[in-house]
Amino acid sequence: MSRIIQCISPVDGRVYAERQSLSAVDAEAAAARARAAQHEWAARPLEERIALVKAGVRKLNDMKDLLVEELAWQMGRPTRYGGEFGGVNDRTDYMSSIAAEALAPLVAEASDRFERRILREPVGVVFIVAPWNYPYLTTINTLAPALIAGNTVMLKHASQTLMVGERLAEAFHAAGVPEDVFQNVVLSHDVTEHLIRNRAFNFINFTGSVAGGAAMERAAAGTFTGLGLELGGKDPAYVMDDADLDAAVDSLMDGAMYNAGQCCCGIERIYVHHSLYDAFVEKAVAWVKTLRLGNPFEADTTLGPMANVRFAQTVRDQIAEAVAEGARALIDPALFPADDGGAYLAPQILVDVNHEMRVMREESFGPVVGIMPVSGDDEAVAVMNDSPYGLTCSLWTADAERAARIGAQVETGTVFMNRCDYLDPALCWTGCKDTGRGGSLSVLGFYAVTRPKSYHLKKVTK
């Protein structure tokens, strides 16, 4: 059954876009077209597929000014930050540059008697379910390698960024990627689950909530469909006694507050060595007070609205509960008069927090961070690991060996030293625990959208 899917703009609360979702019959037809188109697409030379993908990204860049404006209306990010196109370009270029090597045969023997090799074959039809917080970046992480490897792709975008999938399809089709090779689809949850249960796809990449990931696993149960799941985080930082304090404050507070805190790998909890704790907190408060909450189209706005009123309410509830349980809120909301009790939410720093509080356990996904003192490395590792999530951790020290030693003990997907909230396309983007499973980017990103196929060719009969 089809229904209307709406994007409610956080900027002014109006319906910014709405689309009719596909019926189950129409969705099945779209999936069938994707499957029928896959073999011809995979038969094209690798160099041609790479060229078409890169041309699609160039077409996307040609629309940059329009897309930045649309993003602000759809999910609230200030236009001053210029969208996500630097990262889109870098990731596409890197994945294109390693494609030939990543997809090359692994040759065990090439003699006059035997040819033994392992090839990487496209899995077939890849289904991307993309989130709204970084809607172009999260899509390109799988879209680029999937198409380059010879798969066809169906993209279902979040309702909050309903127009992003359309713009991606428009750009790629204009560049010459066939329409059935890359399709943007608007689907309801029930039709999505119907397609998954009926094996419409060979691989599914989902970025979203833990509950959403669990629903994907339930729908795929027994189908043997490959799943890549990135389900959020509660990413910690540890500021050690030898850290560059000013650099740590600047990077970590940006990592906590950028995009209104709506980052999977945003910093949500900070542990500071007791010798630096007071100074760190003082500087962090001063840093946050320089932010300007307001209309994302105004040039001096550094903090826009959260993407949805209910997301902001979740953060407000966590803050209120923490304060009721003994935490201290260090930022006076009156400093941010644009806070309207709705999508526009003042940033907040909490101290006197503990891990009994929801704000230190559950994903906030908003402009709030809790800061705790720790006595040293052992305590820091213990509290960093005291979480159901494991996406990234950020370690601040002058000693790389110390960072590596501590990083080896942290249950996480990526260990950062002296930086945070960043994706390096040469490294696998992955997580553990409730953050999910699988990985994108790097050589391993190609492995996710291909399967090994072995050839044992005996050239002699004796």
N, C-alpha and C positions, 0 to 999 in steps of 0.2 A: 504494500500500500504506500503510495507516494504522499508526501506532505510538504508544506512550506517550511524552509529553513531560513531563519532570519539572523542577521548580524545587527545587534544593538550597539550603536556607537557609544563608547564611554565618555566621549567628549561632551555630548549634549543629551544623551539618552534616547535619541530618535532611532528609528529603523533605518540603517544606512544602506543595507542591501538585503534582498530576499530572493531565494531561488526555489523552484520546484524540485524536490528530490525525485530520483528515478524510481519507478516501480520495480518490483522484483523481476518482471519480464524484461523490461528495458535494461536493467542492470546486467542480467544474464546475457543479453545480446551484446552489450558493450564488452563484457569479459570474453565472449566467444570471438569477437572481432580482434581483440588483443591477442588471443591465442593463435588465430589464423594468420595474423601478421608477423608473428615472432620468427618463424623459420626464414622468411625472406629477409627480415632485418638482420638476423644473425649471419646470414650468408654474405652480407656486404663486408668489404674489407674493414679491418679494424681502424685503419687510418681515416676512412670515410665516416665511420660512426663517431670517431673523436672529433672530426672537423664539424660535423653537424651539431654535436652537443656544444662545442665551443661557440659556434655561430648562434645557437639559441641563447646562450648566456650574453653574447654581445647584443642581441636584439632586446634582451631584458634590460641591459644597461642603457639602451637608447630611450627607454621609458622611465628612467630613474626619477625624474622630477615628479611625474604623475604618481609613481608607485610609492614614493616617500609620503606624499600627501594622503594617498589612500590608506597607507599603513597607520598614519596618525588617526584618521577617522575610525579605522576598524579596531585598533587595539591600544591607541593612546600614546605611542612613543613620540617624543618631541621631534619635530622636523629638523632641528639643528644638528641631529646626529646622522642625518643623511642615509638612513636605511641600512641595509645589510650587504651592500654590493661589493665592498672590499673583500669580505669573507667569502661570498659566493664566487667571486673571480679567482681568489687564491686557491680555494678548494677544487674548483673545476680544473684550473691549470695544473695543480699538483697531481690530481688523480689521472688526468690525461697524460702527464709526463711519465708516469710509472706503469701505465696500462700494458704496454707491450711486454715489459719484464714480468709484471704480476700475472699476466695471462699466458705467458710462454710455457711450452711443454717442459715437464721435468723428465729428462731423458736418463733412464737407467742403463741402457745399452743401445748402441747403434753400430752393429758389426755385420759381417757377411752372413752370420747365422741367425741373429735375432735383432728385432727392434722392440724395445720395451720402454714405454713412456706413459706418463700421466698427463692428460690434457684437462684444461678447465673449460667446461661447457656452461653456457647460460642455463639458469634453472628453468626459465620459461616466462611466466607472467609474474611480475613483481607488483605487489600492492603496497603503496605508501599511505599511511594514515598520519598526517602531519599536524603539529600543534600550532597554536596561534602566537606564541611568545617570540619566536624567531622563525617566522613562517617560510621565508625564502631559504635561509641557511639550513634549517633542519631538513627541508625537502631536498636540497641539492646534495646533501651528504649521501643520500641513497640514489637519487635520480641520476646523477652523472655517472657513477660507476655501473649502475644497472643498465642504462642505455649503451654505454661504451662496451660492456661485456656481451651485448647481444640480446638482452631481454626486452620485452615490451613492458610498459609501466601503466598502471592505473593509479591515479592520485586522488585521495579523498582528503580535503582540507577541513580544518576546524571551522565551525560555523562563525566563530569570532573573526576569522580571516577568510571569509567566503570568496573574496575576489582574487586572492593570491593564486589559487590553482588555475583560475581562468587566465590570469596574466602570464603565468608560466607556460601554459598550453599555447596561448596566442604567440608568445615569443618563439617557442620551439617550432611550432608549425610554420611560422613565417620564415624561419631559417631553413626549412626543408625536411624536418622530421615528420614522417607521415602521421596523419591524425590517429590512425588505429594503433600506432606504435606508442604514442604517449597520449593518454586520455585523462582529462580532468572530469571527475564524476561527483555529483552531489547525492549522498546516500544517507538514509536514516539508519539508526543503529540496527533495527531489525533486518533490513535488507542487507546491511554489511555482514551481519552474522549469518544470514542465509547463504550469501556467496561463499563465505569461508567454510561453512559446514559442507557445502556442495563442491568443494575442491576447485573453485574458480581460479585460485592462485597457487603458485609454487613457492613463493616466499612473501612474507608479510613483515614490513617494518613499521612498528608502531611507536610513537613518542607521545606520552601522556601520563595519566595517573596510574597508580598501582591497581585501582579498581578496574580501570579501562584495560590494563594489561591482563588482568585475571580474566576479564570477559573475552579477550582475544584468545587466551589459552583454552578456555572452555569451548568456544566456538570451533577451534581447530583440533580439539581432542579427537584422536582416532583418524584424522585425515593425513597425518604425517607431513603436514605443511610446515616448512621452516619458519621460525619466528625470530625476529630481532626486536627486543623490547627495551626502551629507555623510559624509565618510569619515575624520574624525579630524584631529588636528593635533599639532604640536610647538611650541606657541605661545611666542614670545619676548617678553621685556620689556627695555627699555633705560632705565636710570636715568641721566639726564644730570647734568652738573656743577652745574646750578642747580635740581635737584629738591628737593622737600620730602621729606627723608630718612625721617622718621618715618611720613609718610603712605604713601610708597612701600613701606616695609617692611610696614606693616600690610596694605595692599591686596594686594600681590604674594604675600605668604606665605599669606594667606587664599585667593588665587586658585590657589596651588599645592597647598594642603592640604585645602581644603573638599571634602566628599564623598569623602574619602580619595583626593583627586587624580583622581577618575574623572569628569572634565569634558572634553568635546571642546575647549572653549576655555580649559581650565585653563592656568596658567603652568607650563611645563616647563623653561625655560631663561631665565636672567637675566644680562644684560650690564650692568655698572656702570662708570661713568666711574672711572678709576683714583683720582681724588682723593677719591671717596666709598666706594671698594670696601671697605676694612677696616672702616669704621664700619657699612656696610650689612650685611656678613657677621656682625659681632658682634651687631647688633640682630636680624637674622634668626634666628640661633641662639637667642637669648633668647626670641624670639616662639614658635618651635616647641616649646621646652621647656615652655611653658604649656599645650600640648595635653594632653588626657587620652584615651588609647586604651582602649576597653572596650566593654562591653555597650551596644548602642544604646538600650536601654530605660531606662538609668540617667540621671538628670537632669544629672549633671556630665560625662557623656561628650561630648566634642567631636569625636572621631575614632572612627568605627565600623570594623567589618571591611570589607575589600574584598569585592566581590560574589561572588567565587569564589576558591577556593584556587589555581587555576592562574593567575589574574590576578596574585595576590600573588607567586607564584613567578617570573613574568616580571620583576617589579620587583626582587625579590631577586637574580635572576641579573644584571640590568643593573648593580645596585650592586656586586655582587661582582666582576664583570668590570672595572668602572671602577677600583675600588680596586686590583685586581691590575695594572692598567695605569698606576698612579701617582696616582690621585685620592685625596683625603683625605675621609673621612666624619666630619662634625663632631658628629653626634648619637650618643650612646652608647645603643644599643638597651636597655641595662639600665634606663634611665630610664622605659621603657615595658614593665613586666612582663607586660602582657596579650598582647604579641607571642608567639604560640604556634607560630611556624613555619608556620602555615597561613594562614587568611584574615585573621587579625589581624596587621597589619604596622606596625612602628614607623616614624614619619616619618623622612626623612633629607635632609640638605643635603650636597652634594658640592662641593668646591673643587679647584683644580688639575686641572680637567677640560679636555678639548679635543674637537674635533669628529671625532677618530678613534674616540672612545668611543661605544658603542652608546647609552648613556644620554643622549647629547647629539644623537643622530641619529634614533633610532627612538622612536615614541610609547611612553611609559611607562604612562600612564593609572593612575598611582598616586601615593602621597605622597612623592615624591622630586623634588628640583630641583637642577640644577647651576648654579653661579654663576661667571662669568668677568669679569675686568677688561678694559676696552677703553680705547683711547687717545683716542677721540673719535667723532664722528658717522660718518665714512667707514668706520672699522673696524666700528662697530656695525651699519651697514647691511649690510656684507659678511657678517657672521656671522649676522645675522637671516635673510638670504636663503639661507644655506648649509643648506638643508633641502628635502626633497621635499614638505613640507606648506606650506599657506598659508591658515590660517583667520583668526586675529587676531594683532595685535601691540599691545603696551602701551607707550606712550612717556611718560616722566615728566620734565616740564620746566615752568618758569613761562612759557615762550614759545610761544604757540599757532602763530605763523607758523613757528617752527622745527619744531614737531611736524608741521605740515602738509607742510613741505618734506621732512622725513625720511620721513613716511608715504607720500609720492608715490613714493619709491624702494623701498619695501618690497613684496615680492610677497606679498600677503595679501588677505583678503576684507574685513576690518574693521580700521580704525585707531582705537585708543583713546588718549586723552590723559588721564593722571592717573586712570585707572580700568582695570579689566580684568574678564574673566569675566562678561559681561553681554550680554543681548540687548535691544535697543531695538526694539519692534515697528514703529516708524515707519521703520526702516532695514532694508534687505534683508539677510537672514542668508545669506551665501554664502561661497565659498572658491575657491581656485585650486590648481593643481598636483595632487598626490595627495589633497588634501582633497576634491576632487570638482568637481561642476558643478551649475548651477541655483541657485535661491534661494527662500527662503520669507520670510514676513512682508512688511510694507509693501505698497504698491500692486503691486509686482512679484510678491508672493506670490499675488495673484489672477491675474496673467497666467500663472503656472505651471500653474494648474488650469483655464484657459479657453483658447479658441483664437479668433483673429480671424476674423470672417466679414464680407465686404464686400457692400454693396448699392449698385448703380448703377441707379437708377430714372429712366428717361426718360419724362416726362409728355407729351411732344409727339411727333409722328411726322415732323416736318420740322425 
